[in-house]
Amino acid sequence: MQNKRNAKAIEIGDGLFEMLVSKYSGNAFLHDLQGRLKVAHDFVELLNKGLESRQKKSLEDIVSLDILPELPPIGKCEGELDYLLPPAEQLYWTYHESFSHKLNIQKVSAAESIFLLGYYDLRMQSRIMEIANIITQLIITNPESSNLSYYSFVLPLLYLCEDDAGWNKSESLFAQVGSSNLDVMSDFCLLRVDRPKMAFAIAKYKAKSQDKNFPVVDWTLAASTKCIKNQRPDLAERLLTGVIDILDDKEKVVELRLKVAEGYGKCGDDVTAAKKCRQIAKDFPGSLLYGKLMSSYFAYLAKLSKPRQILAEIDSALQSRQCQRYLPQLMYLKWWALRKTNQQILAKIIGEQLIEDHGSSPCIAPVLLAHGTDALSNQQYEKCRKLLVQLTRNFPQTNSAKQAQKILVRLDNK
């Protein structure tokens, strides 16, 4: 019933709209509105072409497989184009510019402005429903193509582009999406079209519609983890910074800032990860996580192959009481830096100390391997065997142990 009323209102509104377009032919604000409506129209046409082509292909495949399996695939008619639909996020960014500013109708009467904005809303909502119906029909034919639902999100998100917090408009659209697709839409906003506020709004709406609590911090942590898994540490940082800014608990602030740094590290940006760890340690020298911060900082420097910088800074961390819990890691990193800078005598001393003082730490596995191979090169076979057996017995799952096992096999065959 509501759809019929809207269709009737649009039918009446079409005539009034054309009259106003003619009356205000030079009105730039009205041209802006026209441009958005044209985008919506063109988007529907584009989807119809692309999706009809895919639907036709899927039906041909069904005929070929189920009825005439002996026949080759049906070829294209002469002159027929192989229509490929761009990814949904590409379409979003293609049209984004037209919707990136607030729609503001000026230089018309107040009554005309009210009509134009109302007509625009009805027209856009009608197009959104039209697209949803197209996508639904295609998904029925192609149930395995779950990403097709992304196309139904593009126009609603463009329509809401000017105001992520426009709740009246937003909630009516979320209701049309359906509960099962809200998580998909939220992830699409977060990971594909850079709309974290809208992703948040959708998740919040879903919780509200199910009469559930919506823990903001928990959602933010989960969302930031998704961002990192999808190689978007910058977006994870934006999300976590919003939580950090409202926290009074300094240790929680340090924990979340460290999560940001680790996110960059997991995504391969060790330079940013190292800088952030060092800065957090400077900002919170009394933190319970100070030792972990410094250990992580030097580990990122090692990944960046900066042994001289490690040697220039690590002794103060080794002497810090706050870093004692991470002493094996720090000693290992100093040992690694010494070997990298060809300071073999000092490296041997600290390596032996590490083995003696922290024999149960996995950090000593590469040290045992290195000292074992050193002994082998010096033809100290018994010493080599002793170190490598210790390695394979105590740390069998490490890469160092696997290499040690190969050396031991060769020793046994000598």
N, C-alpha and C positions, 0 to 999 in steps of 0.2 A: 504493500500500500504506500509506504514512504517513498519507494523508488518511483512509483507512478506519479506521485505528487511532485517529486523532484523533476521528473521528465517533463511534466506539464509546465512547471515553472521555468525550466530551461527553454522550452519551446516558445513560451511567451517572451522570455527574456532575450532570446536571440534577436527578435525584431527591434526591441528597445535598444539593445546593444549596438546594432548596426546603425540606428539613428544617431546615437551619441558619437559613434566613431566618425560618421559623416559631419556631424555638427562641430566636433572638436578635432578636425583633421590634422591640425598642427600641434596638438597637445602631446608633449613628450611623455608625460606620465601615463596617458592612456595607451600610447604606443608600447610602453613597458608592459602593461597588462596584456595587450594583444600579443606581444612577443612570448609571454609565458603560456598563453593559451595555445599559440601555434606550436610551441615546444611539446605541450601535452598531446596535441593532435598528431604531430609528426612522430612522437614516441609510440603512440598507439599504432600508427601505420607501419612503422618500422618493425614493431613486434609482430603485427599481423603477417607481414611478408616473411620475416625470418622464421616465425613459429609455424606458419602454414607449410613452409618448405620442409621443416624438420618433421612435422606431423605426417606430411605426405610420404617422406622417406621412410618413417617408421612403419607406416601402413604397408608400403611396398615390401619392406623387409618381412613383415608378418606373412604377406601373401607368398613371398618367395620361400620362406622357411616351412610354413605349415601346409601350403596347398601344392606348390610346384617346386619341391626341393631340387629337382633335377635341372631347373632352368637357371641361367646366370642372372645376376642382379639386373634389374631394369635400367637401361641407359637413359641419359638425358635426351630430351628432344633437341633438335637442331636449334641453336640460338638461345636455349634456356640457360640462365645463369645459376651457378651453384651458390645460392644465397647463404652467407655465413653471418650469424648474429654476433656482434661484439660482446665481450664479457659485460655483465651487468654493471660492475664498478666503472668500466670504461665509459659506458653510456652516462652514468651518473656524472662523472667529471666533464664529459662533453657538454652537458646541459647546465652544469652547476653555475656558471657565470650569470645566466639569466635570472637565477633565483637567489643570488648571494647577497642581495640588499633588500631592505624593507620596502614593500609595495606601498607607495604613498600617492594617492590620487589627489591632484591639486588642479586649481583653475577650472573647476566645475562647481555646480551648486551642491549644497550639503545633501539634498535628497538624491541627486545624481551620483554623488560619491558613495552613499550608502548602497544604492542599487548596484553600482559597478562592483563594489567589493563583495556583495552578496552573490551576484551573478558569477564572479570569479570563483568563489568558494564552491558553488553548486557545480560549475563546469569542471573544476579540478576533481571534485569528489566523484563526479560521474565518470570521468576518464580513469580514475583510480579503480573504480568498480569494474569498468570495462576490461582493464588490464588484468585484474584479478580473475575474471571469468575466463579470459584467454589462457592464462597460465594454468588454471584448474583443469581445463579441458586437455591441455597438452600433457600435464602430469598424469592424468588418467591413462593416456595412451603410452606415456613413457615413465612408468612408476620408478624406474631406476635412476632417472635424471633428477635427483633431489635439488641440484643447484639451480634448477629452473625457477624455483620460488624467489631467487634473488631479484629477478626482473620485476616481480610484483612490489618490491620495496623501493625501487628507484624513484618513481613519481611521488609517492607519499613523502619520502625524505626530502625531495626537492621542494615540494609544497610546504613542508615544515622548516625549510632551510633558514628562514629569516628569524626564527624564534624557537630554539630547542625547548623552551619552557612554556610554550603555548599550550597549556594543559587541556583546555576545552577542545581545541582542534585536534590535539595529539591523541587524547584518549578515545575519541570517536573513531579515529583511524586504527588505533591499536586493536580496538574491539573487532574490526573487520578482518584483521590478520589471522586471528584465531590463536588460542592458547598454545597449540602444538608448534606454531611457527614463530612465537615471540622470541624464544632463545636464539633461533637462527637469525632473525632480524636484528637482534641485539648484537650478535657476533659480526654480522655484516656491517653494522654501523661502526663497531669498534675497530675491526681489522681491515676493512676494505675501503671505507669512505671517510675515515678520520673524523668520526662523530661520537667521541666518548660520552659527551653529555646526553646525546640521544640514546646511546646504548644503556646508560644508567637509567634514563627515564623509562625505557621499555622494561627493563628488569624490575624496576620499582612498581610499574603498573601491573606486571604479572603477579608480583607478590600481593599487591593490594586486591587484585581481582580474585585471588585464591584465599583471601583473609589470612595471609601469612605476614610475619614480621619481615622487615627488610633491613638486615644489618649492613650498613653502608661500608664499614671498614672491610668486612668479609668479602663483599662483592668486589671492592676495589682491589684487594689482594688477589682474588681469583682472576679478575680481568687483567691485572698487570702480568700475571703468570702466562696468560694466553698471549699477551703482546710479545713477551720475551720468546715464547715458543715459535712465534711467527716473525721473528727477527725485527721486532719493533721496540727496542729498548727505550727509544725517545718517547714513545707513547706511554710505555710503562712508567717512565719518570714523571710525565705529566699527571698521570693518575695518582701515583703515590705522593707526589708533592702536594696535591690537594688534601690528602689525609694528614701529611706531615705538618702542614700549616695550622691545623686545628688541634694538634696534640700538645699536651703539657708534659707528658712523661718523656724525659730526655732519653732514657734507654730505648724506648719504643721508637723515638725519632732516629736514633743511631741505627737501630735494627732495620728500619725501612730505608734509610739512606744507603745502608750497606746492600740491601736487596737491589736498589737501583744500580749501584756499582757492579754487583755480580751479574745483573741483567746485561749490562754492556759487555762484560767478560764472556758470558755465555754466547753472545752474538758476535764474538770475534773482535770487538773493539777494546783491546787490552790497554791502549793508551788512555782512553777515557776512564776505564775501570781503575787503573792505577792512580790517576789524578784524583778521582773521587775518593778512593780509600785513604789517600794521604791527607786530603782536605778534611775528611770526617775525623780522622785521628787528631788533626790540629785543632779542630773546633771542639772536640770532646776528649781531651787528654785523660780525663778521669773515668771514662766509660768502662763498664765491665767488658765491653767488646773491643777494647783498645788492642789487646794482643792479637785477636783475630784480624782486625783491620791492618795491623802492621804486617802480619804474616801474609795476608792476601796481597797487600801492596808489593812486597818483595817478590811474591810468586808471579804477579803480573809483569814486574820488571824482568824476571827471568824469562818469561814467555816472549818478551820484547828483545831478548838477548842483550841486556844491559848489565853485565857482570861488574863493571867498574863502578857504576852508580850504586849497585847493591853493596859492594865492599866499602864505599864511602859513607854509607848511612846505617848499615845493619848492626854495628857494634853497640850503639846506644839502645837498640831494641833488645839485643841479647842480654844487656845488663839491667833492663827494666824489670821490676818485680811484676808489673802487669802483664808481661809477655812470657812469664815462666811456663804457663800451660802450653804455649806454642813453641817451646824451646827446641824440640826435635826438628820441627819444620824450619825454624830459623837457622839452626846449625847446618841442616842439609843445604839450605839455599846459600849459606856462606861457603860451604864445601864446594858446591857446584860453581860458584863465582870464582873461587880460587883456582879450580882446575881449568876453567875457561880462560883465565888470565895467565895460565902456565906457572902458577905458584904451587908446584906439586908437593914440595916438602911441607908447606903450611897446610895444604889440603889433606895430606896424609895424616897429619897430627890431629886436625879437627875431625876427620873421618873416623879415626880410631877412637877418639873420645866419644863421638856420637854412637858408635857401635857398643862401647863399654857402658855408657851411661843410659842409653835408650834402646837396649837390645830388642825390646818387644814392639818398637814403633815401625810401621811399614816404611817410614822415611829412610831406614837404613838399607832397604833392599837394593837400590841402585848403587849405594856406597859399597856394599858387599860385592856386587858384581864388578864394579870398577877396580876394587882392591884385589879381587880374585884374578881378573885379567892382567892387572899389573904384575902379580906374582907369576902368572903363566909366562908373560913376556920375559921375565927374569929367570925362567926355568926353575922356579920354586914350586914344583908340582904338588907337594904335600900341602903347602900353605894354600895354594890355589884350590885344591880339592876341599880342604877344611872350610874355607870361606864359602865356596859354592854350595856345598852340602848344607851348611847352616842356612844359606839363603833359600834353597829349595824346600828344606824341612819347615822353616818358620814362616815363609811367605810364598806358598806354592801357587797362589792365584795371580801373582804379579807378573808383568812382562819381563822383569829382570830375572825371575825364576825360570821362565821359559827359555831365555837365552842361556842361563846357567846350565840348564839340563842338557842342552846341545853340546856345550863345552865338556861337561862331565862324560857324555857318551864318547866323545873323541878321546878324552883322557883314558877311559877304560879300554879303548881299542889300541892304545899305544903299546 
